[in-house]
Amino acid sequence: MIDGIGCGKQPEPLLCTCGSRMESQGLKSKPLMSILGPLEYKRSMFQCPDCDQTRYPGDEQLDVVKTSRSPGLRRMMARAGSKSTFKEGRDDLKIYAGIEVSAKDVERVAERIGADMEIWSEKQRPALVGQDVEVGAENPIPIFYVSYDGTGVPMVGSELEGRKGKQPDGSAKTREMKLGCVFTQTTTNSEGFPVRDPETTSFVGAIETAEQFGPRIYAEAVRRGLLNAEKVVVLGDGAEWIRNLTELHFPDAIQIVDLYHTREHVSDLCKILFAPDTDEVVKHRAQWWDDLDDGNVEKIVQEAQQTIPDDPEKKEKADKETAYLTKNKQRMRYATFRAQGLFVGSGVIEAGCKTVIGTRLKQSGMEWSVRGANAITSLRCIFVSGRFEEYWESRVA
């Protein structure tokens, strides 16, 4: 029962933010919507005699400050809004729990909870980033992986003004959502292939600059045990911002460019050099993919440079691809990495871009504000990372 919560004389004087002692103004009623239906309760109202600010201790105890929905209902609405469209979330709540709310209600609650989760996570980062711990003797992590990538999220027009994009007229329809994940590996299977430890993958993400994203992914890595790892591996696609963040935040990590992404570059190089002769494209692609598996990038580059076409446009494209391979060759020693039992593909973060971001934020007809997209992304990352309960427990701590 909630009758009597926040009523009567408080055990200690209530102080306003301005420093003045607040005075009781009697009992005030408040309607609440809960998972059991509508409720109404009375609690004491306190007001500052100097600045007129009000405070309801009962609302604070029940976690219903500035809301008419109970924590349990908000929790259900947030979960529903994170997993599907707001309309589908509304329908699910009605079917599964008999709760009638509007799609807009689900949107507001889900985005507010997501924004609160971001604040909660952000408050933890300074302490995490400031840690300085040597690898411990107790339960060290054999191999710790960090991976991050970007994926476009469709945005409302006001969020795209002045931004360059891939549309025919040079405009943009999306903004890049940066998503990062960490996970661990303890063993390999009977064939020597790496096995990701179950239930160790967690995600963070936001539409923000690389400079802002760096502390975000680093803090998550520290939270998950980075400083207690025997070996750290960063998997990425070779993009400059990914490489720069790795060298800044994970300078001692083994850097691996995703094998399948590299194969795409080699395939594109073959098309530039040998098309329209399909047989030659297929022959060289197979040969150079084998060279990639051996980690012999120099051989690919050397043979490609011997067949660079005279056509200026093709030459420019071919030079760009060979420069990419040369620049990242130390991150492409796939035979060496495999001999160490390491992952050489960034499938975990690629799947994350599809499941964490794509299935929720990139459905047909969707357009987001940066605020809304970041709030739902925070909510989804907290949920899939197994921290949903931790967040709610922190609200009553």
N, C-alpha and C positions, 0 to 999 in steps of 0.2 A: 504494500500500500504506500502511496506517496503523500497521504494526508499528514500534515504536521511537519513535513520537511521544509526547512527554511522559514519556520514560523517562530514568533516570539523573540525574546532577548537573545542576542548572540553571545557566545562565551567570551569573545574579545571585541573591543571597539572596532567598527568598520571605518577605515580611512579611505577618503577619496584620493584620486590620483593627484589632486592639487595639494594634498596633505591635510585637509580639514577632516574633522570627525563627522561622519554621516549620521543622520537622524532618521528614526523609524517614522514611516508615514502610514502605518497600518497594513492590513491585509489586502492584497489585490488578486483577483482571479486570473487564471491563464488557461485557455483551452489547449489541449495537446492531442495530437493524432499519434496513436501507437499501433503496434502490430496486433493489439487486441481490440482496436477500435478507438473512438473518440473518448477523451478523458478531460476532466477539468479539476484543477487543484488551486488552492489558495496559499500564498506565501507572502512573507513580509517584504515590503518595499522600503528601501533606504534612499535618502536623498541628501545631497551635499547642500548646506545652507549658503555656501558662498558661490558655487558655480552651477548649482542645480542638476548636476549629474546624478543618475539613479543607479541603483544596484540591487539585485535580487539574489541573496545567498542561496535560496532554494534552487533557482535556475542553475547556479554554478554547481551545486551538489548533484543535480540530475543531468548535467551536461545538456541543457536546453537553452543556453544563453542565445538570444536573438534568433530563436527558431521555435516553431510550434510543432515540431516532430520529435518523437522520442529517439534516443540513440539507436535502439533496436530497429526502428523503422528507417532511419537514415542509413544505417548499415546495409539493410536489404536493398534500399533504393540505389545506393552507391554501387553495390555488387551488380545489380541488374543493369545499371547504366554503363558499367565498364565492360560487360560481356556482349552486349548487342546494341542495336539502335535504341534510342530513348523510347520510341513507340513500342518496340518489341519488349523493352523492359517494363513499360507500363502494363502491357498485356500479360506478361509473365507474373507480375505481382498480383494481378487480379485473379488469374487462373490458379496459381499455386498457393496464394495466401489470402485470397478474398479481399485484398487491399485495393481500393480505388483511388488512384492519383492520376494526374495528367502527365503526358509525355514531357511537358515543359517543367513540371515538378521534378521528374526524374532527372532531367538535364541540369536544373539548378542545383539539386542536392549532390548529384554525382560530381559536377564540376567544383562545387565548393569543398567537398570532401577531398577531391584530388588536389586542389590548391592547398588545403590544410596539410595533406600528406607531404607535399613538396616542402612546405615550411618546416615540418617535422624532420624531414630528411636533411634539409639544409642546415638546421641547427646542430646536427650531429657531425657535420663535415669538418669544422675547425679542429675538433679534438682528434678525429681520425687522421687528418692530413698532418697534424703535428706530432703523431706518434713516431718514436724512434726505438724500435725493438729489434734485437738480433734474433736470428733463427733459433727457436727454442728447442730444448731436448725433448719436451713432451709433445707428442702427436704432431711432428712436423709434416707439412704437406709435400709429397714427393714432386708433383708437377702442378703448377698453377697457371691457368690460361686466362688471358685477357683478350677480348676481341671487340671491335667496334666498327660501325659503318654508318652510312647515311641513306635515307630513303625519303622520297618526296611525298608530301602530304598536301592534298588540295585545299586551297585557302580562299576566303572571301576576297573580293576585289580590293578592299581597303588595305589588306595586308600585303598586296603585291605591287603597289604603286612604286614605279621607278626601278623595279627589280628586273634584271635580265633573265631570260629563260629560253626554253627550247621550242617555243611556238614559232610558226613560220614568220611572224612579224617581229620576232625577237623578245616577245613578252613572256612572262612566267605565269603558270597556273598553280604551281606548287612552291612550297618552301621545304628545305631539307630538315628532316627530323634526325638528329644524331642519336643512335642507339648503341649501347654498350652492354656486354655481358662478361661474367667471370664464371669459371667452373674449374673443377680439379680432376686429376687423373692419378690413379694409384697403380693400375695394372694394364697389361696388354692381354689379348686373347691368345688362344692356342696357336694362331697363325702369326702372332707378333704384331697385330694391329692394336692401336690404342683403344682403351675403353673409358668412356667418360663416367666418372663416379655418379651414381644416381642421386637425384635431388640435391645437386650442388650448384645448379645454374641459377644465377640471379641477374636481373636486368636493371638498367637505368637509362633514361632518355629525356630529351627535350629539344625544342627548336631554339638553338642558341649558337653562339660562335664557338669555334674550336677552343679558344682560350677559356671560355666559360665551361665547356664540356670536360676539359682536362681534369680539373679538381673533382668533378663529379665522378668520373670513372675511377680515378685514383682512390678517392675516399671509399667507394664501394669495394675496390680490391683490398684495401686495408681492412675494412670491416669483415671481409670474408677470409682473411688470413694471409694476405700477401707477404707480410713481414715474417711469417713463419714458414715460408715456402723454400724448399731446397733448390727448385728450378722454376723460373718464370718464362713463359712463352707468350708473345704477342702475335696474334693472327690478324691479318688485314688484307686489303686489296692493293696495297702499294700507293694509295693516294698520299699526296704530300702532307696533308694535315694529319693523317694517321701516323705517318712516319715521324713527324715533328713532335706529336704528343708522346709517342713512345720514347723518343730520345730525351724528352724533358722529364716525364714522370716514371718511366720504366727503363732507365739507361742500361741496366745490366741484363735485360731480358734477351732471350733468343728471339729474333724477329723472323717471321715466316710470312711470305706473300702467298696468299691462297693459290694452290696449284691450279684449280679450275679457272680462276680468273687469269692466271698466266697463260693457260692453254688457249683462252679466248684471244689473248694478244698474239700468240704465235699463229693461231688460225687466221687472224686478220692479216698478219704479215704475209702468210702464204697466198692469200687472195690478192694482195697488192702486187706481189712479185710474179705470180704465175697465172692468174686469171687472164683470159677465159679458158685456159687449158685445165679442165677439171681434173684430169688424171694427174697432172703435175702438182696441183693444189693438194689433192688427197695424198699423193706419195710423200711430199715434203712434210705435210702436217703429221702424218704417222711417224716419219723418221724423226722429226724435231720434237714431237711429244715423247718419244723414247729417250731422246737426249735430255729432255726436261726431267724425266723420271730419274735419270742418272745425275742430275744436277749440273750438266755440262752446258751451261748457258753460253760460254765463250764460243763453243763450236757452232751453235745456232747463229750467233751474231756474225762470226767470220764467214760462214757459208752464205748468209743473207747478203752481206756487203759485197760479195763477189757477183751477185746477180741484181744489184740495184739498177732499176731502169733509168733511161735517160730522160723520160718524161718528167718535167719539173714537179708537177703535182704528185705523181706517184712516188718520186724520189723523196719529197718532203714527208709524205705519209710513212714510207718505209724507214726513213731516218728517225722519225718519232718513235716507231715501235722498237727499233734496235737500241735507241737511247734508253727507252724504258727498261729493256732487258738488262742492259749494261749497268744502269744505275742501281738496279735491285738484285744483281746477280748473287750477292752474298746472302740474300734472303730467299734464294731459290735453290739451295743445295738440298734438294728433296731426298736424294739417296742417303745423305748424312743424317737428315732429320728422321727419316724412317728407321734408320739403323738404331737411333736412340729411342725408338718406340713413340714418337711424337705425332700428333695430328698435323697434317699439312693442308687441310682444307678448313675454310671458315664456315662450314655448314651450320654451326650453331647460331651464329649471328645472322646468317642469311635467313634461316628459319624464323628467328626472332623478328626480323623486319616484316615477315609475312604474317606471323601469328599474333605478335604483340601489337604491331602497328597496323599492318595492312588489313586484317580481317575486321578491325574496328573503326579505323579512321579513313580508310580508302575505299569505302563502298560507293556504288554508283550514286551520283547526285550529291554526295557529301561535300560541304565546304566549311572550313573551320576558321576561327580566329586563332591567333597564336596562344592567347590565354586559355581558350577552351581546349585546344589540342594538347597543350602542355599539361593541363589539369587531368584530362582523361589518360594521357600517357603515364603520368605519375601514378594514377590509380591502378592502371593495368600492370605497371612494373612492380608496384608494391604487392599486388595480388599474385602474379605469377612467380614472384620471388619468395612467396611463403611468409610475407611480413604483415599480412592483413590483420591477423589477431594481435600482433605486436603493437601495431599502430593504435588499435582500439583500447588495448590495455594501458597504453601510455596516456590516454585521455583521462583515465580515472586514477592515475598514479598520484 
